């Protein structure tokens, strides 16, 4: 059996692929087009990797600019695993970023940000759209009120984590990048426009 690709590199960053499950079903997601590749890496998972398996895939996280929790799934769905791995990375001298849909508080039904603050340096939230109607159309959330809860998460995040980003993908029909930028700036977070299928 081919080993699962639990970690992969892009430039000076190390990425961790800890789940293929997601809270959203975005129409632009590569996996919804049958694409599980990130560059040269196949991110297909045949099981949910344990903390030990993920840590075994790491090699000197302190040597990278940052270690990013980002695969073709939502890492905060495995919150306990994420936190355990992130704490070990921090103990080894690494920097940690989490790329998320910002729905962890909605999913887990409590504010997870204090826990993340103990082991996360940067959090990047996929805003995706300037309003709930556009968000619902392109992201197909499984939980009602997801757009509002994502914005609430973005509002709370800077209280706990120094570097907070909001992102949206340029070129998606109906997405107003300038409007997304204004919302993010109004919340006091950094806005980063993204290109489809390019790793941030």
Secondary structure, DSSP 8 states (H G I E B T S, - for coil): ------EEEETTEEEE------S---TT-GGGGT--EETTEE---SS---HHHHHHT---GGGSSEEEE-SSS-GGGGHHHHHHHHHHHHHTT--EEEEE-S-HHHHHTS--HHHHHTT-SEEEEE---SSHHHHHHHH--SSTTHHHHHHHHHHHHTTT-SEEEEEEEET-TT--HHHHHHHHHHTT-EEEEEETT---
